[in-house]
Amino acid sequence: MKASVTAHKDYTICKVDDRVYGSFIEHLGRAVYTGIYEPDHKSADKNGMRGDVAALVRELNVPVVRYPGGNFVSAYDWEDGIGPREQRPTRLDLAWHTSESNAVGVHEFADWCETVGTEMMLAVNLGSRGVDDARNFLEYVNHPGGSYYSDLRIKNGRKEPWNVKMWCLGNEMDGPWQVGHKDAAEYGKLAANTARAMRMFDNTLELIVCGSSNADMASYPDWERIVLEHTYEHVDHISLHMYFANREKNTANYLALNRKLETYIDTVSATILQVKSKKRSKRDVYISFDEWNVWYHSNKQDRVILEGAGGWPHAPGLLEDIYNFEDVLQVGLILNSFIRRSDVVKIACIAQLVNVIAPIMTEKGGDAWRQTIYYPYYFASIFGRGTALQLLVNSPGYDSVHGDNIAYVDASGVHNEEDGTLAFFVVNRHATETITIDLSLQGFAGGSVIEHQVMTHSNLEAVNTAKNQTEVAPKKGSGAKIDNGQLTVAVPPFSYQMIRVKV
């Protein structure tokens, strides 16, 4: 079976915002406690943060991490996480029916971000709280000194402000599961008033308003229109969330889900333009896809834990999906979609970073290791920075419940002009056929393959574990060659590939 791809130097989408490769840490399950923070661990630093986890995060070069939620933020008092640890209260977290010790708060998280080389993207509580708490939190985090909350920060050990630029105005406020759930008009008014107050402090902030929790919400896409009609002139991004599942064990349909993702993005993009036109605005609002990942493997065990735990456990093992090889293909497809929609998607956060539906797993007191999905995320984050190319893909396809003519070959390409390289990320959705791809490099001088990584496995259910951490891992590819401006590569069935070309 054959497919063709054309990459032309002048046919581009736009520069990919590095923040598309962001992530997320919520006070949920073991993401924080025994995830990034475990003071008794042999690798822990002076702040109690696990060094082995930090090393894996640094390897990913994560540009931004969203914190502290997630559903957790909708009933969170940020003041609980500051000051001496022994004086911090333990609270009941209604979102996940657990207890929160508040041993980690904004100071500890900020120090960890500096350690791993990432920026903070903070969320304010617009569920149980509102404008005052948001502006006070902002003052605490960003004001140099000489005011009540900035002086309180200094008293608590941090002299210089953190100058956080990205702020989420609540989380999933369209969801009835959310503490303080609101309808679109109610939330839109609150978000607009909060944004106005925050911009009175600093009009250069990047503010992110809540969009739909998923594309199946009854309020979607009217939610986006109504919320933006209230907030358009005051925000920079609208958030979208989507999780991916293969509960029916139908791989063909599962691997077609990024068609649904792209329709979701396109619909909200059109809604943004509609509101912009209605407002006669000169401003642009973009999409922050700040929760996405595969999530379904742990659903049954999560119910057992939450229904049978008794009381309010602290940091139980929740949402601990163990990812398989099939999920490698899915995550590669999702990242390809973000690259192809990089003109509208400027921020994206894989949810989450450690233990909770995450590319990194840990054992309490033991190892940290890379889950299967770590690798496509790694390749995109490290090599997917530059200008997204408008590829022309001609591939055989198949029909699915998510759309017809789903191409077996799914590809994205990025041109890094600084180092003179092209990176192509390719997924073969076909179950049995190797597909030979002829990729025409037009407008690029020369060309040689400098790196070729392949991920494939005979068992779609294969996973990485603490005892076998490299069962699913990339291997050096062979056979990719360039002749007369054409890259030829054979892509095995059900495989993910990353190919870099020097031009």
Secondary structure, DSSP 8 states (H G I E B T S, - for coil): -EEEEEEETT-EEEE--GGGGEEE--SSTTSTBTTTB-TTSTTB-TTSBBHHHHHHHHHHT--EEEES-SGGGGG--GGGGSS-GGG---EEETTTTEEE---S-HHHHHHHHHHHT-EEEEEE--SS--HHHHHHHHHHHH--SSSHHHHHHHHTT--S-----EEEE-S-TT-TTSTT---HHHHHHHHHHHHHHHHHH-TT-EEEEE--SSTT-TTTTHHHHHHHHHHGGG-SEEEEEEEE--TT--HHHHTTHHHHHHHHHHHHHHHHHHHHHHHT-----EEEEEEEEE--TTHHHHHHHHHHS-S--BS---S----BHHHHHHHHHHHHHHHHTTTTEEEEEEE-SBSSS-SEEE-TTS-EEE-TTHHHHHHHHHH--SEEE--EEE--EEEETTEEEEESEEEEEEEETTTTEEEEEEEE--SS--EEEEEEEES--S-EEEEEEEEE-S-TT-B--SS-TTSS--EE----EEETTEEEEEE-SSEEEEEEEE-
